[in-house]
């Protein structure tokens, strides 16, 4: 079963979904893993409390880039509150393989960057500001 998930990760790494620059982004956030050099820039376009568009650019290992590709698929066209509620467990479940402690930061880089980006999105009138939780708080 791990081979199937490894192939899935490699597919997202080789042909990442939502890769590119998003015009008229509401939020843009850079994230990096200084231990290995992985970098991503995540952009969100939020309209009416929903993630209307999402894109990322970056470079790094297969785990970090596949994680970003899968996470952007998961949050596209969803309420911002759903995107803000994503946890490290959600991301690790998406990857589907056991991640070693040394690779955990790689796997969670996209989630950390997403949560930082969401924290910069102006709240919908009358709604509380989202995305202030730590990505590992729910783990």
Backbone as a printed PyTorch tensor [residue, N CA C, xyz], in Angstrom:
tensor([[[  0.8290,  -1.1990,   0.0000],
         [  0.0000,   0.0000,   0.0000],
         [  0.8710,   1.2590,   0.0000]],

        [[  2.0060,   1.2250,   0.7170],
         [  2.8870,   2.3860,   0.7310],
         [  3.3680,   2.7570,  -0.6650]],

        [[  3.5680,   1.7390,  -1.5320],
         [  4.0120,   2.0300,  -2.8960],
         [  2.9910,   2.8640,  -3.6440]],

        [[  1.7050,   2.5710,  -3.4320],
         [  0.6460,   3.3440,  -4.0710],
         [  0.7120,   4.7970,  -3.6290]],

        [[  0.8880,   5.0240,  -2.3190],
         [  0.9720,   6.3830,  -1.8090],
         [  2.2530,   7.0640,  -2.2760]],

        [[  3.3450,   6.3250,  -2.3490],
         [  4.5880,   6.9190,  -2.8470],
         [  4.4140,   7.3790,  -4.2960]],

        [[  3.7480,   6.5600,  -5.1000],
         [  3.4790,   6.9480,  -6.4890],
         [  2.6050,   8.1930,  -6.5490]],

        [[  1.6090,   8.2570,  -5.6610],
         [  0.7160,   9.4130,  -5.5940],
         [  1.4950,  10.6770,  -5.2180]],

        [[  2.3880,  10.5630,  -4.2600],
         [  3.2310,  11.6930,  -3.8500],
         [  4.1280,  12.1160,  -5.0080]],

        [[  4.7450,  11.1560,  -5.6760],
         [  5.6220,  11.4920,  -6.8040],
         [  4.8440,  12.1440,  -7.9420]],

        [[  3.6120,  11.7140,  -8.1620],
         [  2.7850,  12.3380,  -9.2000],
         [  2.5120,  13.8060,  -8.8600]],

        [[  2.1670,  14.0860,  -7.6100],
         [  1.9330,  15.4740,  -7.1830],
         [  3.2290,  16.2900,  -7.2240]],

        [[  4.3550,  15.6530,  -7.0020],
         [  5.6470,  16.3380,  -7.0660],
         [  6.0110,  16.6720,  -8.5220]],

        [[  5.8190,  15.7120,  -9.4030],
         [  6.1980,  15.9110, -10.8110],
         [  5.2350,  16.8330, -11.5530]],

        [[  3.9500,  16.7360, -11.2250],
         [  2.9060,  17.5500, -11.8680],
         [  2.0290,  18.1630, -10.7780]],

        [[  2.5780,  19.1480, -10.0570],
         [  1.8190,  19.7070,  -8.9320],
         [  0.5640,  20.4380,  -9.4010]],

        [[ -0.4920,  20.2480,  -8.6410],
         [ -1.7500,  20.9460,  -8.9020],
         [ -1.6490,  22.3520,  -8.3160]],

        [[ -2.2810,  23.3060,  -8.9550],
         [ -2.3620,  24.6880,  -8.4760],
         [ -0.9890,  25.3580,  -8.3900]],

        [[ -0.0470,  24.9030,  -9.1940],
         [  1.2930,  25.4910,  -9.1900],
         [  1.2950,  26.6960, -10.1140]],

        [[  1.7690,  27.8170,  -9.6130],
         [  1.8530,  29.0290, -10.4030],
         [  1.5480,  30.2430,  -9.5520]],

        [[  1.4320,  31.3670, -10.2210],
         [  1.1660,  32.6370,  -9.5390],
         [ -0.3090,  32.9750,  -9.7160]],

        [[ -0.9250,  33.3960,  -8.6420],
         [ -2.3500,  33.7260,  -8.6420],
         [ -2.5160,  35.2320,  -8.8180]],

        [[ -3.2060,  35.6200,  -9.8830],
         [ -3.5170,  37.0330, -10.0660],
         [ -4.5330,  37.4550,  -9.0210]],

        [[ -4.4840,  38.6810,  -8.6200],
         [ -5.3900,  39.3070,  -7.6500],
         [ -5.5470,  38.5140,  -6.3480]],

        [[ -4.4270,  38.0460,  -5.8210],
         [ -4.4420,  37.3080,  -4.5600],
         [ -4.8150,  38.2330,  -3.4010]],

        [[ -5.5780,  37.7040,  -2.4770],
         [ -5.9400,  38.4130,  -1.2480],
         [ -4.8080,  38.3280,  -0.2370]],

        [[ -4.0860,  37.2020,  -0.2560],
         [ -2.9850,  36.9720,   0.6790],
         [ -1.8850,  36.2080,  -0.0240]],

        [[ -0.6530,  36.5130,   0.3450],
         [  0.5130,  35.8060,  -0.1740],
         [  1.4780,  35.6230,   0.9800]],

        [[  1.9600,  34.4060,   1.1480],
         [  2.8410,  34.1190,   2.2710],
         [  3.9660,  33.2020,   1.8150]],

        [[  5.1790,  33.5380,   2.2330],
         [  6.3300,  32.6830,   1.9610],
         [  6.6080,  31.8200,   3.1690]],

        [[  7.0130,  30.5950,   2.9140],
         [  7.4050,  29.6830,   3.9730],
         [  8.6750,  28.9620,   3.5700]],

        [[  9.4820,  28.6370,   4.5610],
         [ 10.7420,  27.9620,   4.2650],
         [ 11.1000,  27.0050,   5.3890]],

        [[ 11.8100,  25.9750,   5.0250],
         [ 12.3720,  25.0360,   5.9830],
         [ 13.8850,  25.2180,   5.9280]],

        [[ 14.4520,  25.9380,   6.8880],
         [ 15.8900,  26.2090,   6.8360],
         [ 16.7540,  24.9620,   6.9950]],

        [[ 16.1960,  23.8830,   7.4990],
         [ 16.9760,  22.6610,   7.6880],
         [ 17.3370,  21.9900,   6.3710]],

        [[ 16.4370,  22.0940,   5.3760],
         [ 16.7110,  21.4060,   4.1130],
         [ 16.6200,  22.3110,   2.8890]],

        [[ 16.1390,  23.5420,   3.0650],
         [ 16.0710,  24.4710,   1.9430],
         [ 14.7510,  24.4830,   1.1980]],

        [[ 13.7600,  23.7110,   1.6390],
         [ 12.4410,  23.7530,   0.9950],
         [ 11.8550,  25.1500,   1.1350]],

        [[ 11.2100,  25.6290,   0.0640],
         [ 10.5780,  26.9560,   0.0770],
         [  9.2730,  26.8780,  -0.7060]],

        [[  8.2650,  27.5660,  -0.1960],
         [  7.0380,  27.7410,  -0.9720],
         [  6.5130,  29.1540,  -0.7510]],

        [[  5.8070,  29.6370,  -1.7440],
         [  5.0060,  30.8520,  -1.6240],
         [  3.5840,  30.4340,  -1.9410]],

        [[  2.6970,  30.6590,  -0.9890],
         [  1.2990,  30.2760,  -1.1260],
         [  0.4600,  31.5300,  -1.2830]],

        [[ -0.4230,  31.5260,  -2.2600],
         [ -1.3040,  32.6720,  -2.5100],
         [ -2.7560,  32.2190,  -2.4290]],

        [[ -3.5670,  33.0720,  -1.7990],
         [ -5.0030,  32.8220,  -1.6720],
         [ -5.7790,  33.9800,  -2.2650]],

        [[ -6.8890,  33.6600,  -2.8980],
         [ -7.8710,  34.6740,  -3.2770],
         [ -9.1500,  34.3010,  -2.5330]],

        [[ -9.5790,  35.1840,  -1.6420],
         [-10.7490,  34.9270,  -0.8120],
         [-11.8730,  35.8550,  -1.2580]],

        [[-13.0360,  35.2550,  -1.4800],
         [-14.2410,  36.0180,  -1.8260],
         [-15.3990,  35.4500,  -1.0330]],

        [[-16.1420,  36.3300,  -0.3960],
         [-17.3360,  35.9330,   0.3540],
         [-17.0560,  34.7950,   1.3340]],

        [[-15.8980,  34.8620,   1.9920],
         [-15.5680,  33.8730,   3.0090],
         [-15.1320,  32.5160,   2.4830]],

        [[-14.8780,  32.4300,   1.1740],
         [-14.4640,  31.1650,   0.5580],
         [-13.1040,  31.3270,  -0.1100]],

        [[-12.3730,  30.2430,  -0.2020],
         [-11.1160,  30.2210,  -0.9410],
         [-11.4850,  30.0840,  -2.4110]],

        [[-11.5530,  31.2200,  -3.0900],
         [-11.9730,  31.2790,  -4.4820],
         [-10.8520,  30.8570,  -5.4250]],

        [[ -9.6170,  31.0370,  -4.9820],
         [ -8.4680,  30.6410,  -5.7740],
         [ -7.2880,  30.3920,  -4.8610]],

        [[ -6.4260,  29.4770,  -5.2670],
         [ -5.2310,  29.1710,  -4.4890],
         [ -4.1380,  28.7160,  -5.4510]],

        [[ -2.9260,  29.1290,  -5.1660],
         [ -1.7890,  28.7280,  -5.9880],
         [ -0.5390,  28.7330,  -5.1170]],

        [[  0.4670,  28.0000,  -5.5870],
         [  1.7480,  28.0310,  -4.8840],
         [  2.8760,  27.9050,  -5.8830]],

        [[  4.0070,  28.4170,  -5.4800],
         [  5.2550,  28.2110,  -6.2090],
         [  6.2730,  27.7660,  -5.1750]],

        [[  7.3430,  27.1750,  -5.6370],
         [  8.3820,  26.7910,  -4.6980],
         [  9.2760,  25.7120,  -5.2490]],

        [[ 10.1960,  25.3110,  -4.3910],
         [ 11.1010,  24.2340,  -4.7350],
         [ 11.4560,  23.5010,  -3.4590]],

        [[ 11.7380,  22.2430,  -3.6210],
         [ 12.1060,  21.4530,  -2.4580],
         [ 11.8950,  19.9810,  -2.7260]],

        [[ 11.8860,  19.2310,  -1.6500],
         [ 11.7660,  17.7780,  -1.7520],
         [ 10.3610,  17.3730,  -2.1970]],

        [[ 10.2410,  16.1150,  -2.5750],
         [  8.9560,  15.5950,  -3.0390],
         [  7.8790,  15.7280,  -1.9690]],

        [[  8.2300,  15.5070,  -0.7100],
         [  7.2350,  15.5760,   0.3680],
         [  6.6890,  16.9930,   0.5020]],

        [[  7.5510,  17.9970,   0.5270],
         [  7.0720,  19.3690,   0.7250],
         [  6.2410,  19.8510,  -0.4560]],

        [[  6.6560,  19.5380,  -1.6520],
         [  5.9370,  20.0150,  -2.8310],
         [  4.6340,  19.2430,  -3.0530]],

        [[  4.6430,  17.9370,  -2.8140],
         [  3.4140,  17.1490,  -2.9340],
         [  2.4090,  17.5620,  -1.8640]],

        [[  2.8950,  17.8270,  -0.6720],
         [  2.0240,  18.2810,   0.4100],
         [  1.3230,  19.5840,   0.0260]],

        [[  2.0620,  20.5160,  -0.5630],
         [  1.4700,  21.7870,  -0.9950],
         [  0.4350,  21.5560,  -2.0890]],

        [[  0.7380,  20.6800,  -3.0300],
         [ -0.1910,  20.3790,  -4.1140],
         [ -1.4790,  19.7730,  -3.5630]],

        [[ -1.3530,  18.8010,  -2.6760],
         [ -2.5260,  18.1320,  -2.1110],
         [ -3.3450,  19.0830,  -1.2360]],

        [[ -2.6580,  19.8910,  -0.4310],
         [ -3.3680,  20.8080,   0.4550],
         [ -4.1270,  21.8680,  -0.3400]],

        [[ -3.5300,  22.3820,  -1.3990],
         [ -4.2460,  23.3770,  -2.2050],
         [ -5.4770,  22.7620,  -2.8630]],

        [[ -5.3910,  21.4950,  -3.2770],
         [ -6.5790,  20.8120,  -3.7980],
         [ -7.6700,  20.7380,  -2.7340]],

        [[ -7.2800,  20.4540,  -1.5090],
         [ -8.2290,  20.2710,  -0.4090],
         [ -8.9730,  21.5520,  -0.0380]],

        [[ -8.3200,  22.7040,  -0.1570],
         [ -8.9400,  23.9460,   0.3250],
         [ -9.6250,  24.7520,  -0.7680]],

        [[ -9.3590,  24.4370,  -2.0030],
         [ -9.9380,  25.1990,  -3.1160],
         [-11.4590,  25.1120,  -3.0740]],

        [[-12.0990,  26.2740,  -3.2140],
         [-13.5590,  26.4050,  -3.2360],
         [-14.2280,  26.0260,  -1.9150]],

        [[-13.4640,  26.0080,  -0.8340],
         [-14.0130,  25.6910,   0.4910],
         [-14.0840,  26.9690,   1.3280]],

        [[-14.9150,  26.9800,   2.3720],
         [-14.9290,  28.1310,   3.2740],
         [-13.5480,  28.3400,   3.9080]],

        [[-13.1910,  29.5960,   4.1180],
         [-11.9080,  29.9040,   4.7520],
         [-11.8310,  29.2340,   6.1220]],

        [[-12.9560,  29.1560,   6.8070],
         [-12.9590,  28.5080,   8.1300],
         [-12.5440,  27.0380,   8.0320]],

        [[-12.9230,  26.3560,   6.9580],
         [-12.4980,  24.9620,   6.7650],
         [-10.9940,  24.8930,   6.5190]],

        [[-10.4780,  25.8080,   5.7040],
         [ -9.0370,  25.8380,   5.4340],
         [ -8.2650,  26.1340,   6.7190]],

        [[ -8.7820,  27.0650,   7.5240],
         [ -8.1170,  27.4290,   8.7760],
         [ -8.1460,  26.2950,   9.7890]],

        [[ -9.0960,  25.4110,   9.6640],
         [ -9.2420,  24.3050,  10.6130],
         [ -8.3660,  23.1000,  10.2730]],

        [[ -7.6870,  23.1290,   9.1280],
         [ -6.8220,  22.0090,   8.7540],
         [ -5.7390,  21.8290,   9.8130]],

        [[ -5.4240,  20.5810,  10.1110],
         [ -4.4300,  20.2620,  11.1310],
         [ -3.2840,  19.4620,  10.5260]],

        [[ -2.2500,  19.3040,  11.3110],
         [ -1.1260,  18.4870,  10.8700],
         [ -1.5920,  17.0540,  10.5980]],

        [[ -2.5220,  16.5580,  11.3870],
         [ -3.0510,  15.2010,  11.1550],
         [ -3.7310,  15.1030,   9.7930]],

        [[ -4.4520,  16.1540,   9.4060],
         [ -5.0990,  16.1670,   8.0910],
         [ -4.0630,  16.0390,   6.9750]],

        [[ -2.9950,  16.8040,   7.0850],
         [ -1.9560,  16.7890,   6.0440],
         [ -1.2570,  15.4300,   6.0140]],

        [[ -0.9310,  14.9040,   7.1660],
         [ -0.2570,  13.6050,   7.2150],
         [ -1.1670,  12.5040,   6.6770]],

        [[ -2.4520,  12.5980,   6.9490],
         [ -3.4070,  11.6330,   6.3900],
         [ -3.4590,  11.7400,   4.8720]],

        [[ -3.4160,  12.9650,   4.3400],
         [ -3.4200,  13.1530,   2.8820],
         [ -2.2110,  12.4880,   2.2520]],

        [[ -1.0500,  12.6240,   2.8920],
         [  0.1740,  12.0370,   2.3430],
         [  0.1100,  10.5160,   2.3550]],

        [[ -0.4900,   9.9520,   3.3850],
         [ -0.7560,   8.5240,   3.3980],
         [  0.4020,   7.6060,   3.7170]],

        [[  1.5440,   8.1570,   4.0390],
         [  2.6880,   7.3310,   4.4240],
         [  3.2240,   7.8270,   5.7630]],

        [[  3.9740,   6.9870,   6.4160],
         [  4.5880,   7.4050,   7.6670],
         [  5.7180,   8.3890,   7.3560]],

        [[  5.7040,   9.4960,   8.0670],
         [  6.7100,  10.5370,   7.8650],
         [  7.6690,  10.4990,   9.0490]],

        [[  8.9450,  10.4030,   8.7630],
         [  9.9490,  10.3590,   9.8270],
         [ 10.0420,  11.7200,  10.5040]],

        [[ 10.5100,  11.7580,  11.7390],
         [ 10.6620,  13.0500,  12.4200],
         [ 11.5160,  14.0430,  11.6240]],

        [[ 12.5130,  13.5600,  10.9210],
         [ 13.3780,  14.4470,  10.1360],
         [ 12.6390,  15.0800,   8.9610]],

        [[ 11.5800,  14.4470,   8.4730],
         [ 10.8360,  14.9580,   7.3130],
         [  9.5330,  15.6600,   7.7010]],

        [[  9.2270,  15.6860,   9.0090],
         [  7.9550,  16.2610,   9.4580],
         [  7.8350,  17.7300,   9.0590]],

        [[  8.8970,  18.5060,   9.1990],
         [  8.8490,  19.9280,   8.8320],
         [  8.5880,  20.0760,   7.3340]],

        [[  9.1460,  19.1860,   6.5350],
         [  8.8960,  19.2030,   5.0860],
         [  7.4110,  18.9820,   4.8080]],

        [[  6.8390,  17.9910,   5.4700],
         [  5.4430,  17.6280,   5.2350],
         [  4.4850,  18.7300,   5.6620]],

        [[  4.8470,  19.4710,   6.7130],
         [  3.9330,  20.4670,   7.2740],
         [  4.2190,  21.9020,   6.8390]],

        [[  5.2110,  22.0990,   5.9840],
         [  5.5500,  23.4490,   5.5220],
         [  4.3480,  24.1260,   4.8600]],

        [[  3.6260,  23.4180,   4.0260],
         [  2.4760,  24.0290,   3.3370],
         [  1.3780,  24.4250,   4.3250]],

        [[  1.1490,  23.6020,   5.3450],
         [  0.1350,  23.9170,   6.3440],
         [  0.5300,  25.1470,   7.1500]],

        [[  1.7630,  25.2080,   7.5840],
         [  2.2350,  26.3730,   8.3390],
         [  2.0970,  27.6410,   7.5080]],

        [[  2.4610,  27.5450,   6.2450],
         [  2.3860,  28.7030,   5.3510],
         [  0.9350,  29.0920,   5.1010]],

        [[  0.0580,  28.1100,   4.9190],
         [ -1.3720,  28.3820,   4.7480],
         [ -1.9200,  29.1190,   5.9630]],

        [[ -1.6190,  28.6480,   7.1430],
         [ -2.1600,  29.2740,   8.3480],
         [ -1.6440,  30.7020,   8.5140]],

        [[ -0.3990,  30.9340,   8.1510],
         [  0.1310,  32.2980,   8.1970],
         [ -0.5760,  33.1780,   7.1710]],

        [[ -0.8440,  32.6400,   5.9870],
         [ -1.5430,  33.4100,   4.9440],
         [ -2.9620,  33.7380,   5.3870]],

        [[ -3.6570,  32.7700,   5.9510],
         [ -5.0360,  32.9940,   6.3960],
         [ -5.0860,  34.0820,   7.4680]],

        [[ -4.0860,  34.1200,   8.3130],
         [ -4.0490,  35.1210,   9.3840],
         [ -3.9620,  36.5410,   8.8380]],

        [[ -3.5510,  36.7040,   7.5790],
         [ -3.4450,  38.0360,   6.9860],
         [ -4.6890,  38.4340,   6.1920]],

        [[ -5.6220,  37.4980,   6.0050],
         [ -6.8420,  37.7820,   5.2480],
         [ -7.7850,  38.5950,   6.1230]],

        [[ -8.2530,  39.7380,   5.6300],
         [ -9.2210,  40.5040,   6.4220],
         [-10.4570,  39.6520,   6.6860]],

        [[-10.9610,  39.6880,   7.9170],
         [-12.1310,  38.8580,   8.2210],
         [-13.3740,  39.3580,   7.4860]],

        [[-14.2780,  38.4250,   7.2360],
         [-15.5830,  38.7710,   6.6990],
         [-16.2880,  39.6010,   7.7660]],

        [[-16.9690,  40.6710,   7.3980],
         [-17.6400,  41.4910,   8.4140],
         [-18.4730,  40.6390,   9.3740]],

        [[-18.2370,  40.8570,  10.6650],
         [-18.9790,  40.1410,  11.6900],
         [-18.3960,  38.7950,  12.0630]],

        [[-17.3450,  38.3530,  11.3730],
         [-16.7440,  37.0500,  11.6750],
         [-15.4290,  37.2450,  12.4230]],

        [[-15.0680,  36.3130,  13.2990],
         [-13.7870,  36.4310,  14.0020],
         [-12.6320,  36.1550,  13.0530]],

        [[-11.4490,  36.6740,  13.3830],
         [-10.2570,  36.4280,  12.5760],
         [ -9.8770,  34.9620,  12.7100]],

        [[ -9.5710,  34.3290,  11.5820],
         [ -9.2400,  32.9030,  11.5440],
         [ -7.7460,  32.7050,  11.4010]],

        [[ -7.3020,  31.4820,  11.6790],
         [ -5.9420,  31.0980,  11.3630],
         [ -4.9160,  31.4800,  12.3990]],

        [[ -5.3170,  31.6870,  13.6180],
         [ -4.3460,  32.0610,  14.6310],
         [ -3.8470,  30.8730,  15.4260]],

        [[ -4.3400,  29.6660,  15.1180],
         [ -3.8930,  28.4750,  15.8190],
         [ -2.5570,  28.0080,  15.2780]],

        [[ -1.8100,  27.3130,  16.1050],
         [ -0.5570,  26.6890,  15.6880],
         [ -0.9010,  25.4470,  14.8670]],

        [[ -0.1450,  25.1390,  13.7980],
         [ -0.4760,  23.9960,  12.9540],
         [ -0.3510,  22.6710,  13.6970]],

        [[  0.3840,  22.6240,  14.7720],
         [  0.5450,  21.3730,  15.5040],
         [ -0.3460,  21.3160,  16.7260]],

        [[ -1.1360,  22.3340,  16.9680],
         [ -1.9790,  22.3870,  18.1570],
         [ -2.9840,  21.2360,  18.1890]],

        [[ -3.4720,  20.8140,  17.0400],
         [ -4.4820,  19.7690,  17.0020],
         [ -3.8670,  18.3880,  16.9310]],

        [[ -2.5630,  18.2860,  16.9090],
         [ -1.9020,  16.9850,  16.7930],
         [ -1.9050,  16.2620,  18.1090]]])
